[in-house]
Amino acid sequence: MLGFLSVFQIMQGQEEDEDKRNYDFHLLVGSSITDTYFSFTNDTESNTEPGVGISVGIGTALNLSKRLYLTLDYILRLRRSKDIYFDNNFNLYYLSFPGALNIRVNKILDIAFGPQVEIILFTNGDDRKDGEMFSHSLEHRNLGVHVGPIIHLSEKSSIALKYFTGLNNIGINYEGLYREFRIKSFGLRYSYIF
């Protein structure tokens, strides 16, 4: 919906001055520390270690007023985590679609919060105990919420801190043992308007 509104605004905005346009597009690059909270079918928690991942993407913003604007980003994301029980490192590749309502606090600071939908492209990892690689299908969505401040470095660039927590369990079948995990992450993102 936001994408459609952005295209509509672009078509209308071609007649307007660049200073008066109501939208923008931005490039994103970032990194995050992610932890996956695994549980077995008997609800036993597994010990995990956080991992560092990366993300790249493109986004659009639509101004609603002087203080409010909406954003929708399209991100290719790698999340990493380690399951200590099985001594496995997990690589989780997502297409991520965070949407946000952004509040302009002042010229330097904004606050963003909203829903985030992620679709898992594929996952893999290494089992250090027997050296086997695995790749299994998962439930193909991750639903969550994100919140954090955005600090404007200039009119064109900003950095954002973002906390994300998944709201649903994602299932994975490994060595015949069905497990679920939930994601939590803390990230830093750089954005440049073009």
Backbone as a chain_set.jsonl record, in Angstrom:
{"seq": "MLGFLSVFQIMQGQEEDEDKRNYDFHLLVGSSITDTYFSFTNDTESNTEPGVGISVGIGTALNLSKRLYLTLDYILRLRRSKDIYFDNNFNLYYLSFPGALNIRVNKILDIAFGPQVEIILFTNGDDRKDGEMFSHSLEHRNLGVHVGPIIHLSEKSSIALKYFTGLNNIGINYEGLYREFRIKSFGLRYSYIF", "coords": {"N": [[0.83, -1.191, 0.0], [1.895, 1.268, 0.891], [3.94, 1.444, -0.947], [2.478, 1.757, -3.337], [1.268, 4.238, -2.786], [3.564, 5.789, -2.713], [4.49, 5.633, -5.381], [2.334, 6.879, -6.62], [2.588, 9.425, -5.484], [5.036, 10.13, -6.61], [4.405, 10.324, -9.325], [2.639, 12.476, -9.252], [4.333, 14.323, -8.132], [6.22, 14.987, -10.06], [5.629, 17.307, -11.317], [6.093, 19.148, -9.429], [8.276, 21.351, -7.568], [11.574, 20.335, -6.591], [12.119, 20.87, -3.941], [9.643, 20.793, -2.737], [8.689, 18.236, -2.763], [6.998, 15.3, -1.595], [8.007, 12.887, -0.777], [10.669, 10.457, -0.555], [13.502, 8.475, -1.607], [15.708, 6.013, -0.358], [18.957, 4.549, 0.227], [20.113, 1.725, 2.063], [22.305, 0.386, 4.482], [23.557, -1.917, 6.824], [24.222, -3.415, 10.073], [23.72, -6.031, 12.454], [23.298, -7.452, 15.72], [22.225, -10.574, 16.486], [20.113, -12.804, 18.259], [18.92, -16.089, 18.492], [16.376, -17.676, 20.007], [16.167, -20.793, 20.808], [13.943, -23.583, 21.179], [13.019, -26.872, 22.162], [10.721, -29.488, 21.16], [9.644, -30.249, 23.547], [9.55, -27.963, 24.978], [11.96, -27.23, 26.175], [14.53, -24.982, 26.776], [17.234, -24.028, 24.663], [20.714, -23.322, 24.847], [22.091, -20.389, 23.464], [24.255, -18.34, 21.412], [24.738, -14.955, 20.496], [24.992, -13.679, 17.11], [26.702, -11.826, 14.523], [25.266, -10.061, 11.885], [24.541, -8.854, 8.505], [23.033, -6.281, 6.422], [21.443, -5.022, 3.467], [19.711, -2.649, 1.445], [16.837, -0.931, 0.046], [14.698, 1.888, 0.389], [11.621, 3.71, 0.97], [10.106, 6.835, 1.751], [7.324, 8.622, 2.993], [5.993, 11.695, 3.502], [3.752, 12.755, 5.972], [3.07, 14.907, 7.539], [4.553, 17.859, 9.045], [5.715, 16.751, 11.265], [5.369, 13.976, 11.148], [6.061, 10.95, 9.356], [5.881, 8.183, 7.054], [7.641, 5.123, 6.554], [8.82, 2.546, 4.389], [10.799, -0.181, 3.99], [12.873, -2.255, 1.936], [14.667, -5.005, 2.325], [17.562, -7.047, 2.092], [18.674, -9.469, 4.191], [21.062, -10.902, 6.372], [21.051, -12.975, 9.055], [22.728, -14.161, 11.932], [23.455, -16.787, 14.246], [24.253, -18.877, 17.072], [23.801, -22.176, 18.148], [24.489, -23.547, 21.099], [24.127, -26.044, 22.277], [24.02, -27.97, 20.189], [26.314, -27.173, 18.99], [26.229, -25.571, 16.667], [26.444, -23.244, 14.0], [24.259, -20.884, 12.742], [23.064, -19.544, 9.704], [20.835, -17.291, 8.56], [18.916, -16.263, 5.978], [17.075, -13.562, 4.874], [14.323, -11.848, 3.268], [13.364, -8.736, 4.133], [10.847, -6.603, 5.407], [10.451, -3.889, 6.878], [8.116, -1.65, 8.176], [7.327, 1.673, 9.196], [6.134, 4.163, 11.467], [7.262, 7.343, 11.743], [8.435, 9.807, 13.955], [9.241, 13.133, 14.048], [11.331, 14.529, 16.244], [13.11, 16.662, 16.592], [15.37, 18.675, 14.55], [17.488, 16.955, 14.346], [16.874, 14.48, 15.528], [14.783, 11.627, 15.198], [12.107, 9.379, 16.018], [11.377, 6.022, 15.452], [8.959, 3.463, 14.893], [7.3, 0.326, 14.457], [5.693, -2.366, 12.542], [7.296, -5.397, 11.38], [7.894, -7.541, 8.741], [9.253, -10.577, 7.72], [10.566, -12.716, 5.25], [11.807, -15.883, 4.947], [14.46, -16.756, 2.932], [16.404, -18.805, 2.647], [18.174, -21.111, 4.769], [21.191, -22.035, 6.375], [23.861, -23.883, 7.926], [26.591, -25.015, 9.984], [27.43, -28.126, 11.362], [29.474, -28.728, 13.846], [30.108, -31.024, 15.141], [29.828, -33.302, 13.496], [30.5, -32.394, 11.013], [28.643, -32.063, 8.952], [26.709, -30.286, 6.548], [23.66, -28.406, 6.551], [20.45, -27.654, 5.205], [17.282, -26.608, 5.498], [13.761, -26.381, 4.951], [11.834, -23.763, 6.347], [9.199, -22.383, 8.376], [7.824, -19.878, 6.496], [7.897, -17.163, 7.332], [8.536, -14.353, 9.413], [7.328, -12.514, 11.962], [7.279, -9.392, 13.534], [8.13, -6.615, 15.73], [9.629, -3.369, 15.644], [11.709, -0.786, 17.035], [13.252, 2.403, 17.555], [15.763, 5.09, 17.676], [16.473, 7.629, 15.198], [19.188, 9.312, 13.916], [20.019, 12.244, 12.369], [22.603, 12.927, 10.21], [23.114, 14.671, 8.176], [21.279, 16.52, 5.642], [20.87, 14.522, 3.807], [21.781, 12.089, 4.847], [21.66, 9.573, 7.452], [21.845, 7.832, 10.611], [20.623, 4.934, 12.254], [19.477, 3.362, 15.192], [18.248, 0.224, 16.061], [15.956, -1.839, 17.716], [14.73, -5.087, 17.506], [12.155, -7.453, 17.88], [10.965, -10.695, 17.437], [7.647, -11.92, 17.042], [6.519, -14.366, 16.652], [6.946, -17.963, 16.638], [9.387, -19.718, 14.766], [9.693, -22.581, 12.869], [12.033, -25.289, 12.625], [13.429, -28.179, 11.208], [15.746, -30.412, 12.241], [18.008, -32.989, 12.062], [15.918, -34.788, 12.487], [14.675, -33.733, 14.673], [12.317, -31.585, 15.749], [12.456, -28.165, 16.158], [11.874, -24.911, 17.536], [12.36, -21.391, 17.089], [12.829, -18.033, 18.226], [13.405, -14.69, 17.286], [15.574, -12.077, 18.368], [17.008, -8.884, 18.024], [19.575, -6.349, 17.805], [20.425, -3.484, 16.108], [22.465, -1.418, 13.876], [22.122, 1.062, 11.472], [22.875, 2.636, 8.383], [21.7, 5.257, 6.343], [21.092, 6.685, 3.158], [19.774, 9.303, 1.314], [18.581, 9.507, -1.985]], "CA": [[0.0, 0.0, 0.0], [2.78, 2.426, 0.963], [4.634, 1.488, -2.227], [1.54, 2.341, -4.293], [1.151, 5.663, -2.475], [4.812, 6.437, -3.102], [4.483, 5.758, -6.841], [1.34, 7.91, -6.913], [3.189, 10.706, -5.124], [6.088, 10.416, -7.586], [3.756, 10.764, -10.557], [2.145, 13.828, -9.021], [5.441, 15.187, -7.745], [7.058, 15.362, -11.188], [5.29, 18.677, -11.673], [6.423, 20.021, -8.311], [9.687, 21.624, -7.332], [12.261, 19.303, -5.817], [12.037, 21.222, -2.526], [8.3, 20.575, -2.229], [8.233, 16.856, -2.924], [6.44, 14.721, -0.381], [8.521, 11.525, -0.676], [12.067, 10.265, -0.931], [14.018, 7.112, -1.658], [16.987, 5.951, 0.333], [19.737, 3.318, 0.267], [20.353, 1.305, 3.439], [23.294, -0.651, 4.771], [23.603, -2.021, 8.278], [24.693, -4.617, 10.746], [22.965, -6.265, 13.68], [23.611, -8.597, 16.578], [20.977, -11.334, 16.565], [20.066, -14.041, 19.035], [17.779, -16.95, 18.203], [16.037, -18.409, 21.219], [15.669, -22.107, 20.399], [13.298, -24.471, 22.136], [12.697, -28.175, 21.606], [9.282, -29.761, 21.186], [9.209, -30.376, 24.94], [9.679, -26.612, 25.552], [13.241, -27.033, 26.84], [15.314, -23.937, 26.125], [18.592, -24.36, 24.256], [21.634, -22.205, 25.002], [22.512, -19.794, 22.201], [25.135, -17.18, 21.421], [24.388, -14.032, 19.413], [25.877, -13.577, 15.958], [26.658, -10.555, 13.805], [24.798, -10.175, 10.51], [24.586, -7.646, 7.686], [21.83, -6.028, 5.634], [21.472, -3.979, 2.442], [18.374, -2.497, 0.906], [16.336, 0.334, -0.475], [13.47, 2.229, 1.089], [10.876, 4.89, 0.562], [9.479, 7.575, 2.848], [6.199, 9.46, 2.577], [5.692, 12.68, 4.533], [2.345, 12.958, 6.307], [2.997, 16.264, 8.078], [5.893, 18.321, 9.42], [6.233, 15.93, 12.367], [5.16, 12.542, 10.94], [6.231, 10.363, 8.025], [5.88, 6.725, 6.984], [8.703, 4.507, 5.76], [8.771, 1.123, 4.085], [12.104, -0.59, 3.48], [12.99, -3.567, 1.294], [16.025, -5.317, 2.779], [18.121, -8.389, 2.078], [19.291, -9.516, 5.513], [21.677, -12.124, 6.884], [21.1, -13.061, 10.517], [23.558, -15.279, 12.378], [23.342, -17.164, 15.646], [24.885, -20.164, 17.361], [23.165, -23.074, 19.103], [25.597, -24.149, 21.841], [23.831, -27.446, 22.566], [24.451, -28.766, 19.039], [27.527, -26.554, 18.469], [25.911, -25.206, 15.285], [26.323, -21.851, 13.593], [23.154, -20.732, 11.808], [22.977, -18.392, 8.816], [19.431, -17.155, 8.175], [18.814, -15.242, 4.934], [15.708, -13.05, 4.834], [13.838, -10.608, 2.691], [12.771, -8.074, 5.287], [10.01, -5.459, 5.041], [10.031, -3.101, 8.034], [7.359, -0.422, 7.985], [7.428, 2.449, 10.432], [5.672, 5.528, 11.659], [8.408, 8.099, 12.248], [8.087, 11.074, 14.592], [10.358, 14.081, 14.086], [11.433, 15.184, 17.547], [13.737, 17.931, 16.23], [16.068, 18.577, 13.264], [18.501, 15.898, 14.391], [16.385, 13.215, 16.076], [13.464, 11.048, 14.926], [11.818, 8.092, 16.657], [10.661, 5.15, 14.513], [8.445, 2.207, 15.433], [6.313, -0.277, 13.575], [5.766, -3.811, 12.309], [8.308, -5.899, 10.454], [7.611, -8.862, 8.184], [10.43, -11.145, 7.075], [10.367, -13.982, 4.56], [13.076, -16.6, 4.911], [14.842, -17.274, 1.62], [16.969, -20.117, 2.965], [19.012, -21.147, 5.964], [22.192, -23.096, 6.415], [24.748, -23.819, 9.071], [27.515, -26.144, 10.032], [27.433, -28.927, 12.579], [30.894, -28.973, 14.099], [30.321, -32.358, 15.703], [30.015, -34.309, 12.453], [30.934, -31.76, 9.781], [27.615, -32.028, 7.915], [25.993, -29.041, 6.288], [22.229, -28.648, 6.425], [19.568, -26.604, 4.721], [15.923, -27.121, 5.612], [12.702, -25.39, 4.807], [11.295, -23.262, 7.602], [8.003, -21.571, 8.188], [8.395, -18.849, 5.643], [7.668, -15.791, 7.755], [8.898, -13.904, 10.744], [6.563, -11.312, 12.258], [7.799, -8.758, 14.73], [8.043, -5.163, 15.867], [10.924, -2.713, 15.826], [11.655, 0.565, 17.58], [14.572, 2.975, 17.752], [15.998, 6.469, 17.261], [17.183, 7.945, 13.96], [19.983, 10.528, 14.096], [20.34, 12.816, 11.063], [23.961, 13.444, 10.089], [22.973, 15.776, 7.231], [19.965, 16.454, 4.994], [20.795, 13.315, 2.98], [22.23, 10.852, 5.502], [21.291, 9.362, 8.853], [22.095, 6.522, 11.204], [19.502, 4.524, 13.099], [19.618, 2.22, 16.085], [16.952, -0.444, 16.02], [15.725, -3.077, 18.453], [13.69, -5.885, 16.866], [11.806, -8.716, 18.52], [9.996, -11.502, 16.71], [6.448, -12.226, 17.82], [6.071, -15.732, 16.383], [7.968, -18.996, 16.581], [9.728, -20.223, 13.445], [10.046, -23.986, 13.04], [13.102, -25.873, 11.823], [13.604, -29.61, 11.447], [17.165, -30.728, 12.125], [18.305, -34.337, 12.559], [14.675, -35.415, 12.926], [14.194, -33.091, 15.897], [11.662, -30.32, 15.423], [12.696, -27.111, 17.129], [11.385, -23.586, 17.184], [13.158, -20.305, 17.633], [12.314, -16.673, 18.149], [14.541, -13.803, 17.03], [15.716, -10.736, 18.93], [18.234, -8.298, 17.48], [19.873, -4.932, 17.991], [21.199, -3.154, 14.921], [22.872, -0.074, 13.487], [21.871, 1.19, 10.038], [23.175, 3.908, 7.724], [20.755, 5.522, 5.259], [21.432, 7.83, 2.307], [18.674, 9.689, 0.426], [19.007, 9.852, -3.35]], "C": [[0.874, 1.254, 0.0], [3.55, 2.58, -0.339], [3.763, 2.123, -3.3], [1.406, 3.841, -4.06], [2.398, 6.419, -2.896], [4.876, 6.645, -4.606], [3.503, 6.846, -7.264], [1.908, 9.298, -6.626], [4.274, 11.104, -6.121], [5.473, 10.969, -8.867], [3.224, 12.188, -10.409], [3.294, 14.801, -8.796], [6.336, 15.605, -8.887], [6.808, 16.801, -11.6], [5.715, 19.658, -10.585], [7.917, 20.3, -8.273], [10.273, 20.532, -6.466], [12.142, 19.578, -4.319], [10.681, 20.876, -1.921], [7.858, 19.12, -2.289], [7.929, 16.22, -1.569], [6.979, 13.322, -0.09], [10.034, 11.544, -0.868], [12.378, 8.778, -0.994], [15.38, 7.104, -0.995], [17.619, 4.565, 0.207], [20.066, 3.012, 1.712], [21.478, 0.281, 3.488], [23.425, -0.716, 6.291], [24.161, -3.329, 8.771], [23.89, -4.779, 12.032], [23.514, -7.47, 14.426], [22.288, -9.299, 16.842], [21.138, -12.534, 17.468], [18.796, -14.786, 18.67], [17.537, -17.805, 19.43], [15.378, -19.723, 20.834], [14.946, -22.794, 21.54], [12.983, -25.772, 21.421], [11.19, -28.382, 21.681], [8.763, -29.919, 22.609], [9.393, -29.069, 25.712], [10.938, -26.414, 26.381], [14.032, -25.982, 26.075], [16.709, -24.45, 25.801], [19.466, -23.128, 24.436], [22.073, -21.708, 23.632], [23.501, -18.671, 22.454], [24.713, -16.266, 20.283], [25.42, -14.081, 18.291], [25.687, -12.246, 15.259], [26.259, -10.804, 12.359], [24.873, -8.845, 9.791], [23.276, -7.495, 6.924], [22.09, -4.914, 4.628], [20.063, -3.858, 1.877], [18.098, -1.12, 0.364], [15.019, 0.616, 0.247], [12.817, 3.46, 0.508], [10.241, 5.527, 1.794], [8.41, 8.491, 2.273], [5.843, 10.392, 3.726], [4.19, 12.82, 4.718], [2.094, 14.371, 6.812], [4.42, 16.707, 8.394], [6.529, 17.431, 10.479], [6.171, 14.43, 12.111], [5.463, 12.127, 9.502], [6.265, 8.845, 8.145], [7.076, 6.255, 6.174], [8.379, 3.038, 5.53], [10.081, 0.767, 3.409], [12.026, -1.996, 2.911], [14.441, -4.002, 1.473], [16.348, -6.787, 2.573], [18.987, -8.493, 3.326], [19.874, -10.898, 5.799], [21.702, -12.022, 8.4], [21.924, -14.281, 10.878], [23.338, -15.516, 13.865], [23.992, -18.523, 15.832], [24.08, -20.9, 18.416], [24.278, -23.837, 19.813], [25.369, -25.634, 22.075], [24.318, -28.36, 21.448], [25.766, -28.267, 18.446], [27.363, -26.204, 16.992], [25.904, -23.7, 15.112], [25.239, -21.76, 12.53], [23.311, -19.452, 11.0], [21.558, -18.359, 8.272], [19.304, -15.981, 7.212], [17.349, -14.852, 4.747], [15.537, -11.961, 3.78], [13.022, -9.962, 3.797], [12.034, -6.816, 4.833], [9.57, -4.715, 6.303], [9.274, -1.844, 7.601], [7.391, 0.359, 9.283], [6.668, 3.76, 10.333], [6.828, 6.249, 12.334], [7.942, 9.443, 12.781], [9.33, 11.949, 14.629], [10.333, 14.797, 15.436], [12.028, 16.575, 17.373], [14.497, 17.731, 14.92], [17.058, 17.422, 13.213], [17.909, 14.535, 14.721], [14.959, 12.877, 15.629], [13.331, 9.769, 15.746], [10.971, 7.278, 15.683], [10.166, 3.908, 15.239], [7.408, 1.647, 14.468], [6.496, -1.769, 13.416], [6.889, -4.159, 11.335], [7.937, -7.315, 10.04], [8.867, -9.333, 7.476], [10.069, -12.485, 6.454], [11.719, -14.664, 4.452], [13.32, -17.119, 3.504], [15.426, -18.673, 1.763], [17.814, -19.986, 4.218], [20.035, -22.255, 5.81], [23.067, -22.898, 7.638], [25.689, -24.99, 9.039], [27.439, -26.815, 11.386], [28.877, -29.321, 12.848], [31.158, -30.355, 14.672], [30.559, -33.394, 14.617], [30.341, -33.712, 11.089], [29.891, -31.678, 8.687], [27.041, -30.621, 7.776], [24.505, -29.353, 6.215], [21.537, -27.429, 5.844], [18.161, -27.18, 4.703], [14.928, -26.001, 5.385], [12.19, -25.015, 6.194], [9.918, -22.691, 7.324], [8.48, -20.28, 7.535], [8.044, -17.428, 6.059], [8.145, -15.577, 9.177], [8.157, -12.589, 10.947], [7.096, -10.701, 13.54], [7.553, -7.267, 14.738], [9.445, -4.614, 16.076], [10.707, -1.295, 16.336], [13.084, 1.088, 17.705], [14.679, 4.408, 17.276], [16.719, 6.543, 15.913], [17.892, 9.272, 14.183], [20.411, 11.022, 12.718], [21.739, 13.417, 11.096], [24.002, 14.65, 9.161], [21.566, 15.688, 6.641], [19.776, 15.15, 4.234], [21.122, 12.025, 3.719], [21.822, 10.799, 6.971], [21.775, 7.992, 9.307], [20.92, 6.21, 12.129], [19.93, 3.353, 13.962], [18.259, 1.549, 16.14], [16.965, -1.717, 16.853], [14.556, -3.79, 17.782], [13.429, -7.127, 17.701], [10.74, -9.416, 17.691], [8.836, -11.875, 17.611], [5.982, -13.666, 17.64], [7.25, -16.702, 16.406], [8.147, -19.458, 15.145], [10.223, -21.643, 13.633], [11.166, -24.425, 12.126], [13.216, -27.347, 12.188], [15.066, -29.957, 11.2], [17.427, -32.067, 12.797], [17.057, -34.998, 13.139], [14.081, -34.807, 14.174], [13.599, -31.736, 15.53], [11.921, -29.322, 16.543], [12.108, -25.809, 16.622], [12.348, -22.552, 17.73], [12.438, -18.986, 17.42], [13.523, -15.748, 18.078], [14.423, -12.519, 17.836], [17.017, -10.172, 18.379], [18.333, -6.822, 17.831], [20.797, -4.528, 16.856], [21.503, -1.683, 14.761], [22.747, 0.008, 11.971], [22.24, 2.583, 9.553], [22.239, 4.06, 6.533], [21.193, 6.764, 4.496], [20.297, 8.088, 1.323], [19.227, 10.039, -0.949], [17.844, 10.435, -4.143]], "O": [[0.644, 2.183, -0.774], [3.792, 3.698, -0.793], [4.244, 2.936, -4.088], [1.426, 4.627, -5.007], [2.315, 7.549, -3.377], [5.273, 7.716, -5.065], [3.798, 7.642, -8.155], [1.736, 10.227, -7.416], [4.418, 12.283, -6.442], [5.955, 11.955, -9.424], [3.343, 13.004, -11.323], [3.235, 15.957, -9.215], [7.154, 16.508, -8.711], [7.687, 17.445, -12.172], [5.698, 20.87, -10.802], [8.715, 19.577, -8.869], [9.562, 19.881, -5.701], [12.071, 18.647, -3.516], [10.581, 20.684, -0.709], [6.735, 18.811, -1.891], [8.525, 16.563, -0.548], [6.441, 12.637, 0.78], [10.599, 12.549, -1.298], [11.621, 7.941, -0.502], [16.12, 8.085, -1.068], [16.926, 3.554, 0.096], [20.278, 3.926, 2.509], [21.576, -0.587, 2.621], [23.405, 0.314, 6.964], [24.518, -4.219, 8.0], [23.437, -3.799, 12.623], [24.109, -8.375, 13.842], [21.346, -8.696, 17.357], [22.17, -13.204, 17.45], [17.725, -14.189, 18.552], [18.407, -18.573, 19.84], [14.177, -19.768, 20.566], [15.284, -22.616, 22.71], [12.714, -25.78, 20.22], [10.469, -27.536, 22.211], [7.57, -29.742, 22.855], [9.393, -29.062, 26.943], [10.981, -25.511, 27.217], [14.186, -26.083, 24.858], [17.294, -25.212, 26.569], [19.012, -22.008, 24.203], [22.387, -22.502, 22.746], [23.58, -18.123, 23.554], [24.362, -16.75, 19.207], [26.569, -14.472, 18.499], [24.64, -11.612, 15.386], [26.84, -11.655, 11.685], [25.227, -7.827, 10.386], [22.506, -8.447, 6.793], [22.852, -3.985, 4.893], [19.314, -4.834, 1.833], [18.982, -0.273, 0.24], [14.316, -0.305, 0.663], [13.387, 4.157, -0.332], [9.886, 4.84, 2.752], [8.579, 9.062, 1.196], [5.44, 9.94, 4.798], [3.446, 12.981, 3.751], [1.045, 14.96, 6.55], [5.381, 16.016, 8.053], [7.754, 17.365, 10.577], [6.859, 13.671, 12.795], [5.164, 12.855, 8.556], [6.626, 8.294, 9.185], [7.48, 6.915, 5.216], [7.751, 2.382, 6.361], [10.435, 1.341, 2.379], [11.219, -2.817, 3.347], [15.343, -3.439, 0.852], [15.525, -7.662, 2.842], [19.92, -7.711, 3.508], [19.258, -11.923, 5.505], [22.296, -11.102, 8.962], [21.836, -15.316, 10.216], [23.074, -14.591, 14.633], [24.25, -19.235, 14.861], [23.718, -20.333, 19.447], [24.939, -24.679, 19.205], [26.325, -26.409, 22.073], [24.946, -29.388, 21.703], [26.282, -28.865, 17.502], [28.232, -26.496, 16.172], [25.416, -22.969, 15.973], [25.288, -22.474, 11.528], [23.651, -18.402, 11.546], [21.127, -19.294, 7.598], [19.557, -14.836, 7.587], [16.494, -15.702, 4.495], [16.482, -11.246, 3.446], [12.097, -10.571, 4.334], [12.523, -6.062, 3.991], [8.438, -4.887, 6.755], [9.747, -1.078, 6.762], [7.474, -0.232, 10.36], [6.574, 4.376, 9.272], [7.315, 5.813, 13.377], [7.151, 10.135, 12.14], [10.357, 11.551, 15.178], [9.421, 15.573, 15.723], [11.523, 17.55, 17.93], [14.293, 16.724, 14.243], [17.42, 16.965, 12.129], [18.407, 13.522, 14.23], [14.058, 13.715, 15.673], [14.33, 9.155, 16.119], [9.976, 7.77, 15.151], [10.862, 3.362, 16.096], [6.729, 2.39, 13.76], [7.346, -2.372, 14.071], [7.359, -3.315, 10.573], [7.696, -8.178, 10.884], [9.478, -8.58, 6.719], [9.355, -13.289, 7.055], [12.67, -14.086, 3.924], [12.49, -17.837, 2.947], [14.999, -19.608, 1.087], [18.126, -18.881, 4.664], [19.77, -23.283, 5.188], [23.01, -21.861, 8.298], [25.596, -25.857, 8.169], [27.388, -26.154, 12.423], [29.435, -30.163, 12.144], [32.301, -30.813, 14.691], [31.401, -34.276, 14.784], [30.448, -34.446, 10.106], [30.217, -31.258, 7.577], [26.91, -29.879, 8.749], [24.131, -30.467, 5.85], [22.012, -26.303, 5.992], [17.884, -28.132, 3.974], [15.226, -24.827, 5.602], [12.126, -25.853, 7.094], [9.522, -22.535, 6.169], [9.445, -19.668, 7.993], [7.905, -16.562, 5.195], [8.153, -16.484, 10.009], [8.345, -11.649, 10.175], [7.336, -11.407, 14.52], [6.863, -6.726, 13.874], [10.327, -5.29, 16.607], [9.663, -0.686, 16.102], [14.015, 0.316, 17.932], [13.805, 4.898, 16.561], [17.471, 5.642, 15.543], [17.267, 10.25, 14.594], [21.087, 10.305, 11.981], [22.028, 14.3, 11.903], [24.827, 15.548, 9.337], [20.753, 14.877, 7.087], [18.643, 14.713, 4.033], [20.76, 10.95, 3.241], [21.664, 11.823, 7.635], [22.072, 7.116, 8.495], [20.308, 7.108, 12.706], [20.655, 2.465, 13.514], [17.233, 2.221, 16.252], [17.853, -2.558, 16.721], [13.518, -3.182, 17.52], [14.362, -7.775, 18.175], [9.743, -8.811, 17.295], [9.019, -12.119, 18.804], [5.135, -14.138, 18.399], [8.4, -16.308, 16.217], [7.178, -19.576, 14.396], [11.088, -21.887, 14.474], [11.245, -23.986, 10.978], [13.108, -27.71, 13.359], [15.566, -29.813, 10.084], [17.102, -32.252, 13.97], [17.128, -35.685, 14.158], [13.082, -35.309, 14.689], [14.307, -30.848, 15.055], [11.647, -29.588, 17.713], [11.876, -25.637, 15.425], [13.061, -22.797, 18.704], [11.569, -18.849, 16.559], [14.54, -15.99, 18.728], [13.342, -11.947, 17.977], [18.014, -10.886, 18.277], [17.341, -6.15, 18.109], [21.839, -5.152, 16.654], [20.901, -0.822, 15.403], [23.218, -0.881, 11.262], [21.958, 3.581, 10.217], [22.009, 3.101, 5.796], [21.608, 7.761, 5.087], [19.902, 7.189, 0.581], [20.21, 10.769, -1.069], [18.008, 10.785, -5.312]]}, "num_chains": 1, "name": "protein.A"}
